[in-house]
Amino acid sequence: MLLIRFLIISICVLYIIRSLMRYLIPALFQSVINKAQQQAQQQQNYHNNNYQRQQNRPDGAVKVDYIPEGRKKGKLPDSAGEFVDYEEVK
């Protein structure tokens, strides 16, 4: 008697969960898709704005976004390049 009661309750619970999932899963996927579309649209707008700013810049103009603070002035000019010590083997 106890086993039959357990089986009936289990079947009813599984049926209810399955019925609810039939409506909840599509709604969940739709919200995820909408969020992804919004992010893609924001990214597209960001890239379009950057492209337009670049198009409005006159030829030869350079914009520097970041200048590292650790660079000390007067050490070596930029045109000197990097030097590597080496030993010539004969």
N, C-alpha and C positions, 0 to 999 in steps of 0.2 A: 504494500500500500504506500509506504514511504517512497519507494523507488519510482512508482508511477507518478506520484505527486511532484517529485523532483523533476522528472522528465517533462511533465506538462508545464511546469513553471519555467524550466529552461527553454523549452521550445517557444513559449510565449514571449519571454524576454528577448530571445534571439530574433524573433519575428518583428518585435517592436524596434529593436536596434537597427535591423535591416531596413525597415520602412523609414526610419528617421534618416539614416545615411543616404538614402535615395534622394533626399532633398538637401541635406547638409553638405555633402561632398561637392555637388555642382556649385552651390553658393560659395563655398570656400575657394574652389578653383577660380570662380569668376572674380572674387576679390583679389586673389593673387595676380591674375591676368591684368586687372585694372591697375594695380599698383605698378606692375612691370611696364605697362604702357605709359603711365604718368612719368616714371623715371626715364624712359626712353625719350619721351617728348621733351622733358627738361634738359636732357643731355643734348638733344638735337638743337634746342634753342640756344644753349650755351655755346655749342660749336658754331652755329650760324652767327651769333653775336661776335665771337672772336674772329671769324672770317671777315665779317663786315668791317671790324676795327682794323684788320690788317690791310684791307683794300683801301681804306681811307688814309692810310699812312703814306706820306710822300716817299719817293724812291730814295734809297740811301739812308733812311731814318732807322735807327736801331733802338729798341726798347729793352732795357735790362730789368728783369723781374727780381733778381736776387744777386746780392753781392756778398760773398762770404766775409765775415768779420776777422777771421784769423790771418788774413793776408797782410803782411807788413810792407809798408811803402819804403822804397829806396833799397831794397834787397837786391833784386835783379830786374832789369827791364823785361817787359813781356816779350820783346823781340829776341831775347837771348835764348829762350827755349830751355829744355831740360838737358842737363849734362849727366852722363853716366861714367863713372870711373871704370877703366878697364886696363888690363895688362896685356901687352902684345906678347904672344908666345911664338918663338922661332923654331 
